[in-house]
Amino acid sequence: MSAQDDDTELDALAAHVRTHPELPAADSDALITAARKGDETARASLVEHSLGAVLSEAVARRDRGVGVTDLFQEGSVAALVAIEEYVARGGSGAGLGAYVRRVVGAHLEVVVEREEAAAAETAAIVEDIRLLELARVSVGEQIGHEPTETELAAVLLWPPERVTLIAGMLDSAREQFDAEMVEYLDDAPDGDGPG
């Protein structure tokens, strides 16, 4: 999704949230009481009026690798769970907003941290692949043949199992790229690319 699409969706979310502002404590109390008695419309209204807090928490994390709309979706689920718990525990309307913000914020932190960890892991793998490829070329030129995984492990100071794993990723990526390139060329009229 492009930044422009994300901003367009964000504008739509903000417009929707403005139509359902956070409720005064007395109104929240009435809805909590009704929801506790099984009124699903009241429960849905509590969630709807909590979405401003969800959007606020999502926007606060917008520059941390996850799109605001994705964060909003995650936060909406967390808000639903928070409200279910709050209603079941018999919370008061006065504390609902703060509770939802706290639960949603904590959940979104986990989502963002998970995404940051995945991005860091991906970057580390890409760097390992780059190093392995450089070692293959450099060592191959020096010894005059394709280096073995043991030779590469010695040069890179990696355990042989790591060389095997990273080499497998590199070779798999190459095979996938080659297969996609062949498919691309096969679809082209006269072998000149798509057209």
C-alpha positions, 0 to 999 in steps of 0.5 A, a space after each residue: 500500500 502506498 503512503 497516499 493510499 494509507 493517507 486516504 484511508 487514514 482520512 476516512 478513518 478520522 472522518 468516521 471516528 469524528 462521528 463517534 466521539 468518546 462518550 461522557 462517563 454517564 453515557 458510558 455507564 448506561 451502555 456498560 450496564 446494558 452490555 452487561 445484561 447482554 445488549 449487543 447494540 450497547 456493546 457495539 456502541 462502546 466499541 464504536 465510541 472507543 475508536 478515537 482512542 484506537 486511531 490515536 494510538 495507531 497514529 502515535 506509532 505510524 513511523 515504526 514500520 507498520 501502516 496506520 490502517 493495519 495498526 488501526 485494525 489490530 487496535 480495533 480488535 484489542 479495543 473489542 477485547 478490552 471492552 469485553 473484559 471491562 464490561 465483564 469486570 463491572 468497570 465504570 464509565 469514567 475509567 473506560 477510555 483510559 483502560 481502552 487506551 492502555 490495552 490498545 497501546 500495549 497491544 500495538 507495542 507488541 505488534 510494532 516490536 514484532 514487526 521491527 524484529 522481523 525487519 531486523 531479522 530480514 536485514 540480517 539474512 540479506 546481509 548474510 546472503 550478501 557476505 556469502 555471495 562475496 565469499 563464494 566469488 572471492 574464494 572461488 577466484 583464489 582457489 580456482 573452483 567453486 568453494 565447498 561449504 566447509 571452505 566458506 565456513 572457514 573464511 566467513 567464520 561461520 558454523 557449516 550449518 549456517 553456510 548450508 542454511 544461507 546458501 539454501 536461501 540464496 539458491 532458492 531465491 535464484 531458482 525462484 527468480 530464474 523461474 519467474 524470468 523464464 515465465 516472463 520471457 515465455 509470455 512475451 511475443 517474439 521473446 522481446 518481453 511483455 507486449 
